[in-house]
Amino acid sequence: MGVNVGYLICGKCKGYYKLQPGESPKDFVSECDCGGKIRYVQNLDIVDPTWKPVIINRKSTKKEIIKEKMQAISSLPSKLKNRLVQFYHNSLGKWVYNVRNRSRVHRTPHGMSQGMQTGFMNSIMNELNFNNIRWIIVFPVAAAITLILTYAQGILTLLTFILLMAVGYLFDDRIVGAKNALVTGAISYFLGSLFTGSFLYLILYLILGVINGAVCGWIGGYLRTRMQ
């Protein structure tokens, strides 16, 4: 005959769970799915036939908690990417369009201006895709900048600007280089604020990273064109 290790019961839904050998009440949650409190009893004498066996959820182990946190952290780049797309649409789209098409707009006859306005949103969408983002460059540089922002102080923080300019310098197209540097700056400054505990300034750090990335990337692309 097996050893009776007790029962977990819920008086609200009249459910019970028989503990198995090796199981402890501490392994399970303290609240039932019905909202009632779960308590432990050594013996269970069921008189009311409405009582029924139920499944009671286990508590998450430390390993499972760590896994969930790692999954949450790994999803940050995807969430940040979506934020950046929205930022492009709301703030940078028109600027990018004007930079690319400034000379063409000046040369376009007046009668064609309406046609250009019709294709305005399509042109912006073409500029705002992430197909030309080289993540193989963005992620390592973002990681390096994050480490600098987290652990370095003083003049060493100037390395962040140099790294962002280097990202822009690596691309033949100045717009693409600035875009890659912008994404790098946004990711690194956002993570840097997280790791330093500056949670109240997450948005400010993100905006600062976007601005620094765009400006430094543009400078890096300009230097490349001047040196060619």
WOCOR-V840198 format. One record per residue. N is the residue number from 1. RES is the residue in three letters. PHI is phi in radians with two decimals (NA if undefined). NEAR is the number of other C-alpha atoms within 10 Angstrom. D_FIRST is the distance of its C-alpha to the first C-alpha in whole Angstrom. Layout:
N&RES&PHI&NEAR&D_FIRST / N&RES&PHI&NEAR&D_FIRST
This chain:
1&MET&NA&3&0 / 2&GLY&-1.26&6&4 / 3&VAL&-1.34&7&7 / 4&ASN&-1.49&12&9 / 5&VAL&-1.73&16&12 / 6&GLY&1.88&19&14 / 7&TYR&-2.38&19&17 / 8&LEU&-1.91&24&20 / 9&ILE&-2.26&25&22 / 10&CYS&-2.20&23&26 / 11&GLY&-1.31&13&28 / 12&LYS&-1.33&12&31 / 13&CYS&-1.75&17&29 / 14&LYS&0.99&15&26 / 15&GLY&-2.03&19&24 / 16&TYR&-2.48&23&21 / 17&TYR&-2.33&17&19 / 18&LYS&-1.52&21&15 / 19&LEU&-1.16&16&15 / 20&GLN&-1.68&13&13 / 21&PRO&-0.95&11&12 / 22&GLY&1.67&6&16 / 23&GLU&-1.61&12&18 / 24&SER&-2.26&14&20 / 25&PRO&-0.99&17&22 / 26&LYS&-1.20&10&25 / 27&ASP&-1.36&12&24 / 28&PHE&-2.06&16&25 / 29&VAL&-1.21&16&28 / 30&SER&-1.68&20&29 / 31&GLU&-2.26&14&31 / 32&CYS&-1.33&21&29 / 33&ASP&-1.06&15&31 / 34&CYS&-1.39&10&33 / 35&GLY&1.78&11&34 / 36&GLY&-1.42&15&32 / 37&LYS&-1.47&15&30 / 38&ILE&-1.70&23&27 / 39&ARG&-2.31&16&25 / 40&TYR&-1.78&19&21 / 41&VAL&-2.31&14&19 / 42&GLN&-1.32&11&16 / 43&ASN&-2.23&12&15 / 44&LEU&-2.27&13&17 / 45&ASP&-1.85&5&18 / 46&ILE&-1.51&10&20 / 47&VAL&-1.81&7&23 / 48&ASP&-1.35&8&25 / 49&PRO&-1.23&7&25 / 50&THR&-1.37&9&27 / 51&TRP&-1.18&15&24 / 52&LYS&-2.51&13&22 / 53&PRO&-1.26&12&20 / 54&VAL&-2.34&17&23 / 55&ILE&-1.75&12&23 / 56&ILE&-1.89&20&24 / 57&ASN&-1.18&13&27 / 58&ARG&-1.47&12&26 / 59&LYS&-1.27&13&29 / 60&SER&-1.23&13&31 / 61&THR&-1.35&10&31 / 62&LYS&-1.04&9&34 / 63&LYS&-1.13&9&34 / 64&GLU&-1.19&11&34 / 65&ILE&-1.10&12&37 / 66&ILE&-1.10&12&39 / 67&LYS&-1.09&12&39 / 68&GLU&-1.11&13&40 / 69&LYS&-1.17&12&43 / 70&MET&-1.14&11&44 / 71&GLN&-1.13&11&44 / 72&ALA&-1.13&10&46 / 73&ILE&-1.18&11&49 / 74&SER&-1.16&11&49 / 75&SER&-1.45&11&50 / 76&LEU&-1.06&14&53 / 77&PRO&-1.02&13&55 / 78&SER&-1.16&10&55 / 79&LYS&-1.14&11&55 / 80&LEU&-1.15&16&58 / 81&LYS&-1.06&15&60 / 82&ASN&-1.12&12&60 / 83&ARG&-1.10&12&61 / 84&LEU&-1.17&21&64 / 85&VAL&-1.07&18&65 / 86&GLN&-1.08&14&65 / 87&PHE&-1.12&15&67 / 88&TYR&-1.01&20&69 / 89&HIS&-1.07&16&70 / 90&ASN&-1.46&10&71 / 91&SER&-2.13&11&73 / 92&LEU&-1.72&16&74 / 93&GLY&-1.02&21&74 / 94&LYS&-1.15&16&78 / 95&TRP&-1.10&12&79 / 96&VAL&-1.08&18&77 / 97&TYR&-1.06&18&79 / 98&ASN&-1.14&13&83 / 99&VAL&-1.11&10&82 / 100&ARG&-1.25&13&82 / 101&ASN&-2.00&13&85 / 102&ARG&-1.01&11&87 / 103&SER&-1.17&10&90 / 104&ARG&-1.20&10&89 / 105&VAL&-1.14&14&89 / 106&HIS&-1.18&9&93 / 107&ARG&-1.58&9&94 / 108&THR&-1.42&11&93 / 109&PRO&-1.04&9&96 / 110&HIS&-1.06&9&95 / 111&GLY&-1.18&8&95 / 112&MET&-1.66&10&91 / 113&SER&-1.10&11&90 / 114&GLN&-1.14&10&88 / 115&GLY&-1.14&9&87 / 116&MET&-1.20&14&85 / 117&GLN&-1.14&11&84 / 118&THR&-1.08&10&82 / 119&GLY&-1.60&10&80 / 120&PHE&-1.09&14&79 / 121&MET&-1.15&15&76 / 122&ASN&-1.11&12&75 / 123&SER&-1.13&18&77 / 124&ILE&-1.12&19&75 / 125&MET&-1.05&14&71 / 126&ASN&-1.13&12&73 / 127&GLU&-1.40&22&73 / 128&LEU&-1.66&21&70 / 129&ASN&-1.33&11&67 / 130&PHE&-1.81&16&65 / 131&ASN&-1.15&9&66 / 132&ASN&-1.73&12&69 / 133&ILE&-1.52&16&66 / 134&ARG&-1.58&14&65 / 135&TRP&-1.14&15&62 / 136&ILE&-1.15&8&62 / 137&ILE&-1.67&14&65 / 138&VAL&-1.10&20&64 / 139&PHE&-1.14&16&60 / 140&PRO&-1.09&13&61 / 141&VAL&-1.17&22&64 / 142&ALA&-1.08&26&62 / 143&ALA&-1.13&16&60 / 144&ALA&-1.12&15&62 / 145&ILE&-1.15&25&64 / 146&THR&-1.04&25&61 / 147&LEU&-1.11&16&60 / 148&ILE&-1.12&18&64 / 149&LEU&-1.16&22&64 / 150&THR&-1.44&19&60 / 151&TYR&-1.96&12&61 / 152&ALA&-1.54&14&65 / 153&GLN&-2.41&10&68 / 154&GLY&1.20&6&72 / 155&ILE&-1.16&7&74 / 156&LEU&-1.11&11&71 / 157&THR&-1.16&15&70 / 158&LEU&-1.14&13&73 / 159&LEU&-1.08&15&71 / 160&THR&-1.10&25&69 / 161&PHE&-1.19&19&73 / 162&ILE&-1.13&13&74 / 163&LEU&-1.13&22&71 / 164&LEU&-1.16&32&71 / 165&MET&-1.15&26&75 / 166&ALA&-1.13&21&73 / 167&VAL&-1.08&28&71 / 168&GLY&-1.13&31&74 / 169&TYR&-1.20&24&76 / 170&LEU&-1.30&17&74 / 171&PHE&-1.97&19&75 / 172&ASP&-1.19&13&78 / 173&ASP&-1.53&16&78 / 174&ARG&-1.13&21&78 / 175&ILE&-1.13&19&77 / 176&VAL&-1.13&22&74 / 177&GLY&-1.11&30&74 / 178&ALA&-1.13&28&74 / 179&LYS&-1.15&27&71 / 180&ASN&-1.13&27&69 / 181&ALA&-1.15&36&70 / 182&LEU&-1.07&27&69 / 183&VAL&-1.10&24&65 / 184&THR&-1.06&32&65 / 185&GLY&-1.11&33&66 / 186&ALA&-1.10&26&64 / 187&ILE&-1.12&28&61 / 188&SER&-1.18&30&62 / 189&TYR&-1.22&28&63 / 190&PHE&-1.13&27&60 / 191&LEU&-1.17&26&57 / 192&GLY&-1.06&25&60 / 193&SER&-1.19&21&60 / 194&LEU&-1.16&17&56 / 195&PHE&-1.25&15&55 / 196&THR&-1.59&12&58 / 197&GLY&1.40&12&56 / 198&SER&-1.54&13&59 / 199&PHE&-1.18&13&57 / 200&LEU&-1.27&10&60 / 201&TYR&-2.01&13&63 / 202&LEU&-1.00&17&61 / 203&ILE&-1.16&13&63 / 204&LEU&-1.10&14&66 / 205&TYR&-1.12&23&65 / 206&LEU&-1.10&22&64 / 207&ILE&-1.11&18&68 / 208&LEU&-1.08&16&69 / 209&GLY&-1.13&25&67 / 210&VAL&-1.09&25&69 / 211&ILE&-1.14&16&72 / 212&ASN&-1.07&23&72 / 213&GLY&-1.10&32&71 / 214&ALA&-1.12&26&73 / 215&VAL&-1.18&20&76 / 216&CYS&-1.14&27&75 / 217&GLY&-1.12&34&75 / 218&TRP&-1.14&26&78 / 219&ILE&-1.11&20&80 / 220&GLY&-1.08&27&78 / 221&GLY&-1.14&25&79 / 222&TYR&-1.13&19&83 / 223&LEU&-1.10&16&83 / 224&ARG&-1.11&18&82 / 225&THR&-1.16&14&85 / 226&ARG&-1.28&8&87 / 227&MET&-1.59&6&86 / 228&GLN&-1.38&5&87
